[in-house]
Amino acid sequence: MGPTEDVETSRPLLDGRYRVESAIGRGGMSVVYRAVDETLGRPVALKVFHQGSVDIARQEAELGVLASLEHHNLVGLLDAGVLTGPDGARQRYLVMALVVGQDLEARLSAGPLAARHIAEIGYDMAEALHYIHAHGVVHRDIKPSNILLVDYGNDSDRARARLTDFGIALAEGVERLTADGVTTGTAAYLSPEQARGGDVGPASDVYSLGLVLLQCFTRRREFPGSLVESAVARLSRDPVVPEPLPEHWKVVLRAMTAQDARDRPLGGELVAMLRDVVIAETATEDHVVDTSGQGAHAPQGRATTGDRPATGDRPATGDRPATLDELPDEALQRTTAMAARLFDAPIALVEVLDDDREWSQSWIAEGVDDAARSISFRNGFAPVPVPVVIPDGLAHPEMQTSPLVTGPLGIRFYVSVPLVKHDGTAIGTLAVLDTRPREATQADLENLRDLAALAVTQLELRQESLRTTNDSIPLDRSERRA
């Protein structure tokens, strides 16, 4: 068998077993091909190293360690061999399971990830690192393109993350796979000790994973540039963790990217930290609506309903649901939470009006007076079909005497936009309130309008679903009255 480039042109049968089909990935050390294991009739990923990139004579012990790894968050090594060309040149190849899924690099290019999804990816990777480190293996090349997001097609509510590409992994006490003098790991994700050329251990993988999770939020590499530029940057400063991130994220990201490897969480400690982050994000995004008035507690705030009937407790209006029955509560919960984050404000409200009932949802930050739970647009704010901005309630003639301003809440700032259906009908209001006087820019209003439009889209999709289920369901108020 010839050098790597011949693999691609000749579509050979390697070792009488693996039929090469096409290249699916390229790197500085190797090319990965899609191939078929003709003995078992299954697709595999075949990684062929460039000549001279690995020392074949010194890796047998390490390959044995890597082949013994078996974990649900890893892409395992199935086989290994050596290709020998007509000129006697030898190349190492590895055979791995072919996992169908988008890698994290591609996913980040497509758009932002929800914080909960980022937490779940982090937790999966923490479990994978805990496992390989316990077996004396350090991956050395944790980066987004080596994390696959796999949907197994079993109606799971999320993709599972699997760590792949152990081509430069280093088993403890065993020579590295790379040739002497070759720096392993992608420059943007190297740990400080890798950048210095020092000893590399499990903490190095933790640092790299911390940079990956940080990039999931910022959607940019924290230390871009060449190897030298990237190395100098990380040795001169810590990664910048954005202040708007919740405290649980700031704590875990700063710990994972500590300059001193001894300060980074390892093994079970890292798994526990990221498990707690998953729980916190689940509570924030998927909390249950609490009709008791006490609020469903979450690290960043509380989702509450007002004194109107909750979604599941509305009075009947006949044989068929009303226009907006079966509202997707989660959509309203997320709408208020996002509106509050958008303005960095302690209170956000959404209210949807129907002929004979109302639905309301609120997001209330921790520490806000309990009076916030009883705020309604009927308590001093009439829904209007245009945006409303009150920079300072104390200076507003109609608001300065409102209990919201003079009472324990001390509200000063108010901004709202209508929830408008595609036919122009205003069906509710989305509002943000703050105890600080402030301005709302045109960009702020546009963002709030977009958020309201997304919420209305969810409501109308639900309405359309009800309509197609039974053609007798009215499409709007005028039809129901008729």
Disulfide bonds with the S-S distance in Angstrom:
none
